[in-house]
Amino acid sequence: MQEPTFLILAALAGEPRHGYGIVRTVADLSGGEVKLRPGTLYGALDRLTEQGLIEPDREEAVEGRLRRYYRLTTDGASALGAEIERLERRADAARGQLRRRPGIVPGLSRLAGGVA
């Protein structure tokens, strides 16, 4: 799963959101590292809807503009959970390799939950 897809699904995990709300939440979740552009976002929303991972929740008019909200489906929640588990396994494997490095590795104690 690509990082923007993962972050969009994560943004929708807690509650339905509209496009700009998704953009803001993705930026927050990524610590500002991922900034979705409208073309990227709406292309991804269309693709995720076609895949059954998200679905429209509702629409509302705000200042004369239509705002569409999306929500995570059960399949989307399952896909997000599976991706979280996959990423955790990869991080654990990388952490194990990093521990094999001789000497002190900056940040390892933080990565290992305080145990170096």
C-alpha positions as CSV (number, residue, x, y, z in Angstrom):
1,M,0.0,0.0,0.0
2,Q,1.4,3.4,-0.9
3,E,1.9,5.9,1.9
4,P,-0.8,8.4,0.7
5,T,-3.4,5.6,0.5
6,F,-2.4,4.4,4.0
7,L,-2.7,8.0,5.4
8,I,-6.1,8.6,3.7
9,L,-7.5,5.4,5.2
10,A,-6.0,6.4,8.5
11,A,-7.6,9.9,8.2
12,L,-11.0,8.3,7.7
13,A,-10.6,5.7,10.5
14,G,-12.0,7.9,13.2
15,E,-14.8,9.7,11.5
16,P,-16.1,10.7,8.0
17,R,-14.3,13.7,6.5
18,H,-14.5,15.9,3.5
19,G,-11.6,16.5,1.1
20,Y,-10.0,19.4,2.9
21,G,-10.5,17.6,6.2
22,I,-8.7,14.6,4.8
23,V,-5.8,16.8,3.5
24,R,-5.4,18.5,7.0
25,T,-5.6,15.1,8.8
26,V,-3.0,13.5,6.5
27,A,-0.7,16.4,7.1
28,D,-1.1,16.0,10.8
29,L,-0.6,12.2,10.8
30,S,2.5,12.6,8.7
31,G,4.0,15.4,10.8
32,G,3.6,17.7,7.8
33,E,5.7,15.4,5.5
34,V,2.8,14.5,3.2
35,K,0.9,17.2,1.6
36,L,-1.9,15.9,-0.7
37,R,-2.7,18.0,-3.7
38,P,-6.3,18.1,-4.9
39,G,-5.7,16.0,-8.1
40,T,-3.9,13.4,-6.1
41,L,-6.5,13.3,-3.4
42,Y,-9.6,13.1,-5.6
43,G,-8.0,10.5,-7.8
44,A,-7.2,8.4,-4.8
45,L,-10.7,8.9,-3.4
46,D,-12.2,7.7,-6.6
47,R,-9.9,4.7,-6.7
48,L,-10.5,3.8,-3.0
49,T,-14.3,4.1,-3.6
50,E,-14.1,1.7,-6.6
51,Q,-12.1,-0.7,-4.5
52,G,-14.7,-0.6,-1.8
53,L,-12.3,0.7,0.9
54,I,-14.2,4.0,1.4
55,E,-17.6,5.2,0.5
56,P,-19.5,8.5,0.3
57,D,-21.1,9.4,3.7
58,R,-23.1,12.5,2.9
59,E,-23.0,15.8,1.0
60,E,-23.7,19.3,2.3
61,A,-23.6,22.8,0.8
62,V,-21.2,25.2,2.4
63,E,-21.1,28.8,1.0
64,G,-22.6,27.6,-2.2
65,R,-20.1,24.7,-2.7
66,L,-20.9,21.1,-2.4
67,R,-18.8,19.3,0.3
68,R,-18.7,15.5,0.0
69,Y,-17.8,13.4,3.1
70,Y,-16.2,10.0,2.9
71,R,-16.1,7.2,5.4
72,L,-14.0,4.1,5.8
73,T,-15.8,0.8,5.0
74,T,-15.4,-2.5,6.9
75,D,-13.1,-3.7,4.1
76,G,-11.2,-0.4,4.3
77,A,-10.7,-0.9,8.1
78,S,-9.5,-4.5,7.5
79,A,-7.0,-3.3,4.8
80,L,-5.8,-0.5,7.1
81,G,-5.3,-3.0,10.0
82,A,-3.5,-5.4,7.8
83,E,-1.2,-2.7,6.6
84,I,-0.5,-1.5,10.2
85,E,0.5,-5.1,11.1
86,R,2.7,-5.4,8.0
87,L,4.5,-2.1,8.8
88,E,5.0,-3.1,12.4
89,R,6.6,-6.4,11.3
90,R,9.0,-4.5,8.9
91,A,9.9,-2.0,11.6
92,D,10.6,-4.8,14.1
93,A,12.8,-6.5,11.5
94,A,14.7,-3.3,10.8
95,R,15.1,-2.6,14.5
96,G,16.5,-6.0,15.0
97,Q,19.1,-5.4,12.3
98,L,20.0,-2.0,13.7
99,R,20.6,-3.6,17.1
100,R,23.3,-5.8,15.5
101,R,25.3,-2.7,14.6
102,P,28.3,-2.3,16.9
103,G,28.4,0.7,19.2
104,I,25.6,3.1,20.2
105,V,23.1,3.8,17.5
106,P,21.4,7.3,17.9
107,G,17.7,6.9,18.4
108,L,17.7,3.2,19.0
109,S,16.7,3.4,22.7
110,R,13.8,5.6,21.6
111,L,12.8,3.1,18.9
112,A,13.1,0.2,21.3
113,G,10.8,1.8,23.9
114,G,13.6,2.9,26.1
115,V,15.5,-0.4,26.1
116,A,18.8,-0.4,24.2
